[in-house]
Amino acid sequence: GQRRHEDAFAYFRDGNRARGEAHAYNHANVVGLFDSLIEAFTPALLRTLADVGDDTRRHVFIVGMPRSGTSLIEQVLASHSMVHGAGELREIGLMAIRLGINDKNIPYPECVLEMDIRKLRECSGSYVSKIEGGAAGAVRVTDKMWQNYEHLGLIELIYPRARVIHCLRDPLDTGLSCFQQSFGTAGPPFAGNLADIGHYYGQYRRLMDHWSEVSGLETLTIRYEDLVQDLESESRRLIDFLGLDWEDDCLRFYENPRMVRTASHAQVRRPVYFSSVGRADRYRAHLQPLVDSLKAGGFLDG
């Protein structure tokens, strides 16, 4: 019972403290980056460059916070005969970094305002070659790098007909799951501190609100809670969104032998379980810094 939750929480907390300052999360840097994305990717810019990208409909980007259901969604989709699940690809983030290395020394994302269309087209080459390997014959290819939500403006310029699936999960459950997941040293800097997780969550939602206002990308929002509550109808929505015919194998995703290399590898090997919904309630007493920072951002009531 309660005692076990207390012990478990102390264990997570100590483990995260041990990660040390090398992983310090800088609030101002994240706010600054997201401000610059919001300033650069205006409706005017997206309209001006609307027709320069590759008009393939093959690419599907699954985005959201870590632990929000991205692995489960990719596994459901990849169980369809026409879909290749490419896992978490770093390519889009690397593309943004490369664009920031230019003759005029203009950092990303400001450099997109000066963007040479040829350069933009060249950019997408590395992404295509990265996925070609396993994707032969697939009509859709999914990339579930959660952090690509930062780059939806860039994705729209390169692949204006790409589809985006946004996974949204209860902020307290998301935060607790990030904190508990021993991401190891490669984990996101915010994950080891509850107040940082709450702050980052607020920034992520702020940027997603911007994209929902300016982006022309076809986007489907899936709530994690709905997905585990009614796997079949949410899965059907997903397959329909990809413009594909339904296949029953999508509901047997846990039998799919494909490799899952992320923190969720154990979960996608079994049918959906409900214990992950509302988990934060059991730890509420320990979550005050997360609760406070989410309230400050307007993401929790009361």
ZAPA-497783 format. One record per atom (N, C-alpha, C, O): residue in three letters; z, x, y. Coordinates in steps of 0.2 Angstrom, whole numbers, plus 2048, in hexadecimal, padded with zeros to 3 digits. Layout:
REM ZAPA-497783
ALAZXY
...
//
This chain:
REM ZAPA-497783
GLY8008047FA
GLY800800800
GLY800804806
GLY7FC809807
GLN80480280B
GLN804805812
GLN80680C812
GLN803810815
ARG80A80E80D
ARG80C81580D
ARG80681A80B
ARG80581F80E
ARG802817807
ARG7FC81B805
ARG7F781C80B
ARG7F482180C
HIS7F681680F
HIS7F2817815
HIS7F581C81A
HIS7F182081D
GLU7FC81C81B
GLU7FF82181F
GLU7FD82881D
GLU7FB82C821
ASP7FE829816
ASP7FD830814
ASP7F5832815
ASP7F4838817
ALA7F182D813
ALA7EA82F814
ALA7E883081B
ALA7E483581C
PHE7EB82C81F
PHE7E982D826
PHE7EB834829
PHE7E883882C
ALA7F1836827
ALA7F483D829
ALA7EF842826
ALA7EE847829
TYR7ED841820
TYR7E884681D
TYR7E2847821
TYR7DF84C822
PHE7DF841823
PHE7D8841827
PHE7DA84582D
PHE7D6849830
ARG7DF843831
ARG7E1846837
ARG7E284D837
ARG7DF85183B
ASP7E5850832
ASP7E6857831
ASP7E085A830
ASP7DF860832
GLY7DC85782C
GLY7D685A82A
GLY7D185B830
GLY7CE860831
ASN7D1856834
ASN7CD85683A
ASN7CF85B83F
ASN7CC85E843
ARG7D685C840
ARG7D9861844
ARG7D7868842
ARG7D686C846
ALA7D786983C
ALA7D586F839
ALA7CE87283B
ALA7CD87783A
ARG7CA86D83D
ARG7C386F83E
ARG7C3873845
ARG7BE877846
GLY7C8872849
GLY7C987684F
GLY7C4875855
GLY7C1870855
GLU7C5879859
GLU7C2878860
GLU7BA87A860
GLU7B7878864
ALA7B887D85A
ALA7B187F85A
ALA7AD87885B
ALA7A787885D
HIS7B0873859
HIS7AC86C859
HIS7AE86885F
HIS7AD86285E
ALA7B186B864
ALA7B386786A
ALA7AD86286C
ALA7A786486C
TYR7AF85C86D
TYR7AA857870
TYR7AB857877
TYR7B185687A
ASN7A685787B
ASN7A6858882
ASN7A3851885
ASN79D84F885
HIS7A884D888
HIS7A684688A
HIS7A1847890
HIS79C84388F
ALA7A284C894
ALA79D84C89A
ALA79684E898
ALA79184B89B
ASN796852893
ASN78F854890
ASN78B84E88D
ASN78584D88F
VAL78F84A88A
VAL78C844886
VAL78A83F88C
VAL78483D88B
VAL78E83E890
VAL78C839896
VAL78683C899
VAL78283889B
GLY78684289B
GLY78184589F
GLY77A84589B
GLY77584389E
LEU77A846895
LEU774846891
LEU77283F891
LEU76C83D892
PHE77683A88F
PHE77483388F
PHE771830896
PHE76D82C896
ASP77583289B
ASP7728318A2
ASP76B8338A3
ASP7678308A5
SER76A8398A1
SER76383C8A2
SER75E83989E
SER7588388A0
LEU760836898
LEU75B833893
LEU75982C897
LEU75482A897
ILE75F829899
ILE75E82289D
ILE7598238A3
ILE75581F8A4
GLU75A8298A7
GLU75782A8AD
GLU74F82B8AB
GLU74B8298AF
ALA74E82F8A6
ALA7478328A4
ALA74382C8A1
ALA73D82B8A3
PHE74682989C
PHE742824899
PHE74281D89C
PHE74681989A
THR73E81C8A1
THR73E8168A5
THR7398128A2
THR73481489F
PRO73980B8A4
PRO7338078A2
PRO72C80A8A4
PRO7278098A1
ALA72D80C8AA
ALA72680F8AD
ALA7248158A9
ALA71E8158A8
LEU7288198A7
LEU72681F8A3
LEU72381D89C
LEU71D81F89A
LEU726818899
LEU724816893
LEU71E812893
LEU71A81288F
ARG71D80E899
ARG71680B89A
ARG71181089B
ARG70B80F898
THR71281589F
THR70D81A8A1
THR70A81D89B
THR70481F89A
LEU70F81F896
LEU70C823890
LEU70C81E88A
LEU70C821885
ALA70B81888C
ALA70B813886
ALA706814881
ALA70781387B
ASP700817882
ASP6FB81787D
ASP6F981E87B
ASP6F481F878
VAL6FD82387C
VAL6FB82A87B
VAL6FE82B874
VAL6FB830871
GLY702828871
GLY70582A86A
GLY701828864
GLY6FB825865
ASP70382A85F
ASP6FF828858
ASP701821857
ASP70781F857
ASP6FC81D855
ASP6FE816854
ASP6FF81484D
ASP6FF80E84B
THR701819849
THR703818842
THR709813842
THR70E813846
ARG70A80F83D
ARG70F80A83C
ARG71480D836
ARG718809834
ARG713813834
ARG71681582E
ARG71D81782F
ARG72181682A
HIS71F819835
HIS72681C836
HIS72B816838
HIS72A81283C
VAL731817834
VAL737813835
VAL73D817836
VAL73E81B832
PHE74081683C
PHE74681A83E
PHE74C81683D
PHE74D810840
ILE751818839
ILE757814838
ILE75D81883C
ILE75E81E83A
VAL75F814841
VAL764818846
VAL76A814846
VAL76B80E844
GLY76F817849
GLY77681484B
GLY77B81984A
GLY77981F84A
MET78181884A
MET78781C849
MET78781F842
MET78481B83E
PRO78A825841
PRO78B82783A
PRO78F822837
PRO79381F83A
ARG78F820830
ARG79381C82D
ARG79281582E
ARG79681082D
SER78C813831
SER78A80C833
SER78680882E
SER784803830
GLY78480C829
GLY780808824
GLY77980B823
GLY775808820
THR778811827
THR771813827
THR76F815820
THR76981481E
SER77381881C
SER77181A815
SER770814810
SER76B81580D
LEU77480F811
LEU77380980D
LEU76C80680F
LEU76980480A
ILE76B806815
ILE764803817
ILE75F807814
ILE75A804812
GLU75F80D815
GLU759811813
GLU75981180B
GLU753811808
GLN75E810807
GLN75E810800
GLN75B8097FE
GLN7578097F9
VAL75C804802
VAL7597FD800
VAL7527FE801
VAL74E7FC7FD
LEU750800807
LEU749801809
LEU745806804
LEU73F804802
ALA74880B802
ALA7458107FE
ALA74480E7F7
ALA7408117F3
SER7478087F5
SER7468057EF
SER7408017EE
SER73E7FE7E9
HIS73D8007F4
HIS7367FD7F4
HIS7318017F2
HIS7318077F5
SER72C7FF7EF
SER7278047EC
SER7228067F2
SER71F80C7F1
MET7228037F8
MET71E8067FD
MET72180A802
MET71F80C807
VAL72880B801
VAL72C80F806
VAL72E815803
VAL7318167FE
HIS72E81B807
HIS731821806
HIS73782280A
HIS736822810
GLY73D824807
GLY74282580B
GLY74382D80C
GLY744830807
ALA74282F812
ALA741836813
ALA748839815
ALA74983F816
GLY74E835815
GLY754838817
GLY75583981E
GLY752836822
GLU75A83E820
GLU75B83F827
GLU757845829
GLU75884B827
LEU75284482D
LEU74E84982F
LEU75084C836
LEU75184883B
ARG750852837
ARG75285583E
ARG74C856843
ARG74D858848
GLU746854840
GLU740856844
GLU74085384B
GLU73E856850
ILE74284C84C
ILE741849852
ILE74684D857
ILE74484E85D
GLY74C84E855
GLY75185285A
GLY74E85985B
GLY74F85B861
LEU74B85C856
LEU748863858
LEU74286385C
LEU741867861
MET73E85D85C
MET73985C860
MET73B85C867
MET73885F86C
ALA740858869
ALA74385786F
ALA74585E872
ALA744860878
ILE74886286E
ILE74A869870
ILE74486D872
ILE744871877
ARG73F86D86D
ARG73987186F
ARG73586F875
ARG733873879
LEU736868877
LEU73386687D
LEU736869883
LEU73386A888
GLY73D86A882
GLY74186D888
GLY73F874889
GLY74287788E
ILE73C877884
ILE73A87E885
ILE73387E888
ILE72E87E884
ASN73287F88E
ASN72B87E891
ASN72A883897
ASN72F886899
ASP724884899
ASP72388889E
ASP7268878A5
ASP72888C8A9
LYS7288818A6
LYS72B87F8AC
LYS73387F8AC
LYS73687E8B1
ASN7358818A6
ASN73C8818A5
ASN74087A8A7
ASN74587A8AA
ILE73C8758A6
ILE73F86E8A7
ILE74286C8A0
ILE73F86B89B
PRO74986A8A0
PRO74C86989A
PRO74A862897
PRO74785E89B
TYR74B860891
TYR74A85A88E
TYR750856890
TYR756858890
PRO75084F892
PRO74A84B892
PRO74684B899
PRO740848899
GLU74884F89E
GLU74484F8A4
GLU73D8518A3
GLU73884E8A7
CYS73C85589F
CYS73585889E
CYS73085389B
CYS72A85489C
VAL73284D899
VAL72E848897
VAL72A84589D
VAL72484289C
LEU72D8458A3
LEU72A8438A9
LEU7248478AA
LEU71F8448AE
GLU72484D8A8
GLU71E8518AA
GLU7198528A4
GLU7158568A4
MET71A84E89F
MET71884F898
MET71084F898
MET70D84B89A
ASP70E855895
ASP707855894
ASP70585288D
ASP709853888
ILE70184D88D
ILE6FF849888
ILE6FE84D881
ILE6FF84B87C
ARG6FA852882
ARG6F885687C
ARG6FE859879
ARG6FF859873
LYS70385B87D
LYS70985E87A
LYS70D859876
LYS71085A871
LEU70D853879
LEU71084D876
LEU70D84C86F
LEU71184B86A
ARG70784C86E
ARG70384B868
ARG704851863
ARG70585085D
GLU705857866
GLU70685D861
GLU70D85C85E
GLU70E85D858
CYS712859862
CYS718858860
CYS71985585A
CYS71D857855
SER715850859
SER71684B853
SER71384E84D
SER71584C847
GLY70F85484D
GLY70D857847
GLY712859843
GLY71185883D
SER71785C845
SER71D85F841
SER72085A83D
SER72285B838
TYR721854840
TYR72484E83D
TYR72084C837
TYR72384B832
VAL71A84B838
VAL716848833
VAL71684D82D
VAL71684B827
SER71585482F
SER714858829
SER71B859825
SER71B85A81F
LYS721858829
LYS727858825
LYS728852820
LYS72B85381B
ILE72584C822
ILE72684781D
ILE720846818
ILE721843813
GLU71B849819
GLU715848814
GLU71784A80D
GLU715846809
GLY71B84F80C
GLY71D851805
GLY71E84B800
GLY71A84A7FC
GLY724848802
GLY7258437FD
GLY72383C7FE
GLY7248377FA
ALA71F83B804
ALA71D834806
ALA716832804
ALA71482D806
ALA713836800
ALA70C8347FE
ALA70B82D7FB
ALA70F82B7F7
GLY7078297FE
GLY7068227FC
GLY70B81D7FF
GLY70A8177FE
ALA710820802
ALA71581B805
ALA71281880C
ALA70E81B810
VAL71381180C
VAL71080E812
VAL71580E818
VAL71380E81E
ARG71C80F816
ARG72181081B
ARG725816819
ARG726817813
VAL72781A81E
VAL72C82081D
VAL73281F821
VAL73181E827
THR73881F81E
THR73E81E822
THR741825824
THR74182A820
ASP74482682A
ASP74782C82C
ASP74E82982E
ASP74E825833
LYS75382B82B
LYS75A82882D
LYS75E82D830
LYS76582D82F
MET75B831834
MET760835838
MET76383183E
MET76082F842
TRP76982F83D
TRP76D82A841
TRP76C82C848
TRP76B82784C
GLN76C83284A
GLN76C834851
GLN765834855
GLN76583585B
ASN760832851
ASN75A830854
ASN75A82B859
ASN75682A85D
TYR760827859
TYR76082285E
TYR760825865
TYR75E82286A
GLU76282B866
GLU76282F86C
GLU75A83086E
GLU759830874
HIS75683086A
HIS74F83286B
HIS74A82C86A
HIS74482D869
LEU74C82686B
LEU74882086A
LEU742820870
LEU73D81E86E
GLY744823876
GLY73E82487B
GLY739828879
GLY733827879
LEU73B82E876
LEU736833874
LEU73283086E
LEU72C83186D
ILE73682D869
ILE73282A863
ILE72D825866
ILE728825863
GLU72F82186B
GLU72A81C86D
GLU724820870
GLU71E81D86F
LEU724825873
LEU71F829876
LEU71A82B871
LEU71482B871
ILE71D82E86B
ILE71A831866
ILE71782C861
ILE71182C85F
TYR71B82785F
TYR71982285A
TYR71B81B85D
TYR72081885B
PRO717819862
PRO718812865
PRO71980C860
PRO71C807862
ARG71680D85A
ARG716807855
ARG71B808850
ARG71C80584B
ALA71F80E851
ALA72580F84C
ALA72A80984C
ALA72A805851
ARG72D808847
ARG733803846
ARG739806846
ARG73A80B844
VAL73E80384A
VAL74580584A
VAL74A800847
VAL7497FA848
ILE74E802842
ILE7537FE840
ILE75A801842
ILE75C807841
HIS75D7FD846
HIS7647FF849
HIS7697FC845
HIS76A7F6844
CYS76E800842
CYS7737FE83E
CYS7797FE843
CYS77B803846
LEU77C7F8843
LEU7827F7847
LEU7887F5843
LEU7887F083F
ARG78E7F8844
ARG7947F7840
ARG79A7F6844
ARG79A7F984A
ASP79F7F2842
ASP7A57F1846
ASP7A77F8849
ASP7A87FD845
PRO7A97F884F
PRO7AA7FF852
PRO7B080284F
PRO7B180884F
LEU7B67FE84E
LEU7BC80184B
LEU7BA804844
LEU7BC809842
ASP7B7800840
ASP7B5802839
ASP7B0808839
ASP7B180D835
THR7AC80883E
THR7A780E83F
THR7AB814841
THR7AB81A83E
GLY7B0813845
GLY7B4819848
GLY7B881C842
GLY7B9822841
LEU7BC81783F
LEU7C081A839
LEU7BC81D834
LEU7BE823832
SER7B681B832
SER7B281E82D
SER7B082582F
SER7B082982B
CYS7AE825835
CYS7AC82C838
CYS7B2831837
CYS7B1837835
PHE7B882F839
PHE7BE833839
PHE7BF835832
PHE7C183B831
GLN7BF83082E
GLN7C1832827
GLN7BC836823
GLN7BE83A81E
GLN7B6835825
GLN7B1839821
GLN7B1840822
GLN7B0842828
SER7B384481E
SER7B384B81F
SER7AC84E820
SER7A985081B
PHE7AA84D826
PHE7A384F828
PHE7A2857827
PHE79C859826
GLY7A885A826
GLY7A7861826
GLY7A586482C
GLY7A5861831
THR7A486B82C
THR7A386E833
THR79C86C836
THR79B86D83C
ALA798869832
ALA791867835
ALA792860838
ALA78D85E83B
GLY79785D838
GLY79885683A
GLY797856841
GLY79885B845
PRO796850844
PRO79684F84B
PRO79C85184F
PRO7A184F84C
PRO79C854855
PRO7A2856858
PRO7A7851859
PRO7AD85285A
PHE7A584A85A
PHE7A984585C
PHE7AE843856
PHE7B3840857
ALA7AB844850
ALA7AE84184A
ALA7B5843849
ALA7B983F845
GLY7B884884B
GLY7BF84A849
GLY7C484884E
GLY7CA84A84D
ASN7C2844853
ASN7C7842858
ASN7C683A859
ASN7C183885B
LEU7CB836859
LEU7CA82F859
LEU7C882D860
LEU7C4828861
ALA7CB830865
ALA7C982E86C
ALA7C283086E
ALA7BE82C871
ASP7C083686B
ASP7B983886C
ASP7B4833868
ASP7AF83286B
ILE7B6831862
ILE7B282C85F
ILE7B1826863
ILE7AB824863
GLY7B6824866
GLY7B581D86A
GLY7B181F870
GLY7AD81A872
HIS7B2824873
HIS7AE826879
HIS7A6827877
HIS7A282487A
TYR7A582A871
TYR79E82B86F
TYR79B82486D
TYR79582386F
TYR79F82086A
TYR79C819868
TYR79A81686E
TYR79581286E
GLY79E816874
GLY79C81387A
GLY79681587D
GLY792812880
GLN79581C87D
GLN78F81F87F
GLN78981D87B
GLN78381C87E
TYR78A81D874
TYR78481B870
TYR782814872
TYR77C812872
ARG78780F873
ARG785808874
ARG78280887B
ARG77D80487C
ARG78480C880
ARG78180C886
ARG77980E886
ARG77580B889
LEU778813882
LEU771815881
LEU76D81087D
LEU76780F87F
MET77080D878
MET76C808874
MET76A802879
MET7657FF878
ASP76F80087D
ASP76E7FB882
ASP7687FD887
ASP7647F8888
HIS767803889
HIS76280588D
HIS75B804889
HIS75680188B
TRP75B807883
TRP75580687F
TRP7537FF87E
TRP74D7FD87E
SER7587FA87D
SER7567F387C
SER7537F0882
SER74F7EC881
GLU7557F3888
GLU7527F188E
GLU74B7F388F
GLU7467F0891
VAL74A7FA88D
VAL7437FD890
VAL73E7FE88A
VAL7387FF88B
SER7417FE884
SER73C80187E
SER7387FB87C
SER73A7F587B
GLY7327FD87A
GLY72D7F8877
GLY72D7F9870
GLY7297F686C
LEU7317FD86D
LEU7317FE865
LEU7347F8862
LEU7387F5864
GLU7307F685D
GLU7337F1859
GLU7397F3856
GLU73A7F8852
THR73F7EF857
THR7457F1855
THR7497EB851
THR7487E5853
LEU74C7ED84C
LEU7507E8848
LEU7577EA848
LEU7587F0846
THR75C7E684A
THR7637E884A
THR7667E5843
THR7657DF842
ILE7697E983F
ILE76C7E6839
ILE7747E883A
ILE7767ED83B
ARG7787E2839
ARG77F7E3839
ARG7817E5832
ARG7807E282D
TYR7857EB832
TYR7887ED82C
TYR78B7E8828
TYR78B7E7822
GLU78F7E482B
GLU7937DF828
GLU78F7D9825
GLU7917D7820
ASP78A7D8828
ASP7857D3826
ASP7817D581F
ASP7807D281B
LEU7807DC820
LEU77C7DF81A
LEU7807DF814
LEU77E7DD80E
VAL7877E1814
VAL78B7E180E
VAL78D7D980C
VAL78E7D8806
GLN78D7D5811
GLN78F7CE80F
GLN7897CA80C
GLN78A7C6807
ASP7837CC80E
ASP77D7C880B
ASP7787CD80B
ASP7737CD80E
LEU7787D1806
LEU7747D6805
LEU76C7D4804
LEU7687D7807
GLU76C7CE800
GLU7657CC7FF
GLU7617CA806
GLU75C7CC807
SER7647C6809
SER7617C380F
SER7607C9814
SER75A7C9818
GLU7647CD815
GLU7647D381A
GLU75E7D7818
GLU75A7DA81B
SER75E7D9811
SER7597DD80E
SER7527DA80F
SER74D7DD810
ARG7527D380E
ARG74B7D080F
ARG7497D0816
ARG7437D1818
ARG74E7D081B
ARG74C7D1822
ARG7497D8823
ARG7447D9827
LEU74C7DD820
LEU74A7E4821
LEU7437E581E
LEU73F7E8822
ILE7427E2818
ILE73B7E3815
ILE7367DF819
ILE7307E281A
ASP7387D981C
ASP7337D5820
ASP7327D9826
ASP72C7D9829
PHE7377DC829
PHE7367E0830
PHE7317E682F
PHE72D7E7833
LEU7317E8829
LEU72C7EE827
LEU7257EB826
LEU7217EF824
GLY7247E5826
GLY71E7E2824
GLY71C7E381D
GLY7167E381C
LEU7217E3819
LEU71F7E3811
LEU7217DD80D
LEU7257D9810
ASP71E7DD807
ASP7207D7803
ASP7277D97FF
ASP7287DF7FE
TRP72B7D47FE
TRP7317D57FB
TRP7307D77F4
TRP72C7D57F0
GLU7357DC7F2
GLU7357DE7EB
GLU73D7DE7E9
GLU7417E07EC
ASP73E7DB7E3
ASP7457DA7E1
ASP7497E17E0
ASP74F7E17E0
ASP7457E67DF
ASP7487ED7DE
ASP74C7EF7E4
ASP7517F37E3
CYS74B7EC7EA
CYS74F7EE7F0
CYS7567EC7EF
CYS75A7EF7F2
LEU7577E77EB
LEU75E7E57E9
LEU7627E97E4
LEU7687E97E3
ARG75E7ED7E1
ARG7607F27DB
ARG7607F97DE
ARG75F7FE7DA
PHE7617FA7E4
PHE7618007E8
PHE7658067E5
PHE76380B7E5
TYR76B8037E2
TYR76F8087DF
TYR76D80B7D8
TYR7708107D6
GLU7688097D6
GLU76580C7D0
GLU75F8117D2
GLU75C8147CD
ASN75E8117D8
ASN7588157DA
ASN75A81D7DA
ASN75F81F7DC
PRO7568217D6
PRO7588277D4
PRO75782C7DA
PRO7598327DA
ARG75482A7E0
ARG75382F7E5
ARG7598327E8
ARG75F8307E7
MET7588387EA
MET75E83C7ED
MET76183A7F3
MET75D8397F8
VAL7678397F4
VAL76A8377FA
VAL76F83D7FC
VAL77483F7F9
ARG76D841802
ARG771847803
ARG776846808
ARG77884B80B
THR77884080A
THR77D840810
THR78483E80D
THR78583D807
ALA78883D812
ALA78F83B810
ALA79083580C
ALA795833809
SER78A83180C
SER78B82A809
SER78882A801
SER7878257FE
HIS7878307FF
HIS7838307F8
HIS78782D7F3
HIS78382A7EF
ALA78D82C7F3
ALA7918297ED
ALA7908217EE
ALA78F81D7E9
GLN79081F7F5
GLN7908187F6
GLN7898147F4
GLN78980F7F1
VAL7848187F5
VAL77D8157F3
VAL77B8157EC
VAL7768137EA
ARG7808187E8
ARG77F8187E1
ARG7828117DD
ARG7828117D7
ARG78580D7E1
ARG7888077DE
ARG7878017E3
ARG7858027E8
PRO7887FB7E0
PRO7867F57E4
PRO78B7F57EA
PRO7907F87EA
VAL7897F17EE
VAL78D7F07F5
VAL7947EE7F3
VAL7957EA7EF
TYR7987F17F7
TYR79F7EF7F7
TYR7A27ED7FE
TYR79F7F0803
PHE7A77E97FE
PHE7A97E5804
PHE7AF7E9807
PHE7B17E780D
SER7B27ED803
SER7B87F0806
SER7B77F480C
SER7BC7F6810
SER7B17F680E
SER7B07FA814
SER7B07F581A
SER7AF7F8820
VAL7B07EF819
VAL7B07EA81F
VAL7B77E9821
VAL7BB7E781D
GLY7B97EA827
GLY7C07E982A
GLY7C57EE827
GLY7CB7ED828
ARG7C27F4825
ARG7C77F9823
ARG7CC7FB828
ARG7D27FD827
ALA7CA7FB82E
ALA7CE7FE834
ALA7D47FA834
ALA7D97FD837
ASP7D47F4832
ASP7DA7F0833
ASP7E07F3830
ASP7E67F3832
ARG7DF7F682A
ARG7E57F9826
ARG7E880082A
ARG7ED801829
TYR7E480382E
TYR7E6809831
TYR7E7808839
TYR7E880C83D
ARG7E780183B
ARG7E7800842
ARG7ED804846
ARG7EC80684C
ALA7F2804843
ALA7F8808846
ALA7F680F848
ALA7F981184D
HIS7F2812844
HIS7F0819846
HIS7EA81A84A
HIS7E881F84C
LEU7E781484C
LEU7E181584F
LEU7E1814857
LEU7DC81385A
GLN7E781485A
GLN7E8813861
GLN7E3816865
GLN7E081386A
PRO7E281D864
PRO7DD820869
PRO7D681E868
PRO7D281D86D
LEU7D481C862
LEU7CD819861
LEU7CD812865
LEU7C8810868
VAL7D280E863
VAL7D3807866
VAL7D280886E
VAL7CF804871
ASP7D680C871
ASP7D680D878
ASP7D080F87B
ASP7CD80C880
SER7CC814878
SER7C681687B
SER7C181187A
SER7BC81087E
LEU7C180D874
LEU7BC807873
LEU7BD802878
LEU7B97FF87B
LYS7C480087A
LYS7C57FB87F
LYS7C37FD886
LYS7C07F9889
ALA7C4804887
ALA7C280688E
ALA7BA80588F
ALA7B8804894
GLY7B6806889
GLY7AF805889
GLY7AD7FE889
GLY7A77FC889
GLY7B27F9888
GLY7B07F2887
GLY7AE7F0880
GLY7AB7EB880
PHE7B07F487B
PHE7AD7F2874
PHE7B27EF870
PHE7B17EE86A
LEU7B87EE873
LEU7BE7EB86F
LEU7C17E6874
LEU7C27E7879
ASP7C37E0871
ASP7C67DB875
ASP7CE7DC874
ASP7D07DF86F
GLY7D17D9879
GLY7D97D8878
GLY7DC7DF879
GLY7E27DF878
//
